[in-house]
Amino acid sequence: MVIDLTDLKAYMKEAITKPLDKKDLDLDVPYFANVVSSTENLAVFIWEGLQKLLPTSLLHKIKLYETDENCIIYKGEAQAPSAFTEGCTVPTLPRDD
């Protein structure tokens, strides 16, 4: 399925930027009042927000980076260790020295 990038940007703004930008997750985002603000739970929060806005079956996965070498991939399964993949490696570009 294809989605217009302008629409995708609007959905991302609504589901990610509006509720999270410049916020203290533990204090300012109601979802995290009783949920630990881990990267895994943040990926679930983003997934759930996008699922509400995107056309059915369009969302495949969420890839959220903690550091340059560590990320979480969430594919919408039930919250279980198998739902997440950790240890993503970002390819490094050759330096121009």
C-alpha positions as CSV (number, residue, x, y, z in Angstrom):
1,M,0.0,0.0,0.0
2,V,1.2,3.5,-0.7
3,I,0.6,6.7,1.3
4,D,1.2,10.3,0.3
5,L,4.2,11.7,2.2
6,T,2.3,14.9,3.1
7,D,-0.4,12.7,4.8
8,L,2.3,10.6,6.6
9,K,4.0,13.7,7.9
10,A,0.6,15.0,9.3
11,Y,0.0,11.6,11.0
12,M,3.5,11.6,12.5
13,K,3.0,15.1,13.8
14,E,-0.3,14.2,15.4
15,A,0.9,10.8,16.9
16,I,4.5,11.7,17.8
17,T,5.5,15.3,17.7
18,K,2.4,16.8,19.4
19,P,2.2,14.5,22.4
20,L,6.0,14.1,22.9
21,D,8.0,17.1,21.6
22,K,9.7,19.0,24.4
23,K,7.9,17.0,27.1
24,D,9.0,15.2,30.2
25,L,7.5,11.8,29.5
26,D,7.0,10.9,33.1
27,L,5.4,14.2,34.1
28,D,3.7,15.6,30.9
29,V,2.4,12.5,29.0
30,P,-0.6,10.8,30.7
31,Y,0.3,7.4,29.0
32,F,3.5,7.3,31.1
33,A,1.8,8.1,34.4
34,N,1.7,4.3,35.2
35,V,4.0,3.0,32.5
36,V,7.8,3.0,32.8
37,S,9.1,5.4,30.1
38,S,11.5,2.9,28.5
39,T,12.3,2.9,24.9
40,E,10.3,-0.2,24.4
41,N,7.2,1.4,25.9
42,L,7.8,4.6,23.9
43,A,7.8,2.4,20.7
44,V,4.4,0.9,21.8
45,F,3.0,4.4,22.5
46,I,4.1,5.6,19.0
47,W,2.7,2.4,17.4
48,E,-0.6,2.8,19.1
49,G,-0.9,6.5,18.1
50,L,0.0,5.8,14.5
51,Q,-2.4,2.8,14.3
52,K,-5.3,5.1,15.2
53,L,-4.5,7.4,12.3
54,L,-3.1,5.4,9.5
55,P,-5.2,3.3,7.1
56,T,-5.7,-0.3,8.2
57,S,-2.7,-2.6,7.8
58,L,-0.3,0.1,6.6
59,L,2.0,0.3,9.6
60,H,4.6,-2.4,9.5
61,K,7.1,-1.5,12.3
62,I,8.5,1.2,14.5
63,K,12.3,1.6,14.7
64,L,13.4,3.8,17.5
65,Y,17.0,4.6,18.2
66,E,18.4,5.0,21.8
67,T,22.0,5.5,20.6
68,D,23.9,5.2,17.4
69,E,24.3,1.5,18.0
70,N,21.2,0.5,19.9
71,C,17.6,0.6,18.7
72,I,14.3,-1.0,19.3
73,I,12.1,-2.4,16.5
74,Y,8.5,-3.0,17.4
75,K,6.1,-4.7,15.0
76,G,2.9,-4.4,17.0
77,E,2.8,-7.8,18.6
78,A,1.6,-8.2,22.2
79,Q,4.1,-6.7,24.6
80,A,6.5,-9.5,25.0
81,P,10.2,-9.8,24.6
82,S,9.7,-11.4,21.1
83,A,7.9,-8.3,20.0
84,F,11.1,-6.3,20.2
85,T,14.5,-6.5,18.4
86,E,17.4,-4.8,20.0
87,G,21.0,-4.0,19.0
88,C,20.5,-2.3,15.7
89,T,23.7,-1.1,14.1
90,V,23.9,2.1,12.1
91,P,26.3,1.8,9.2
92,T,29.1,4.3,9.4
93,L,29.9,6.4,6.4
94,P,33.5,6.8,5.3
95,R,35.2,9.9,6.6
96,D,36.7,12.4,4.3
97,D,40.1,13.0,6.0
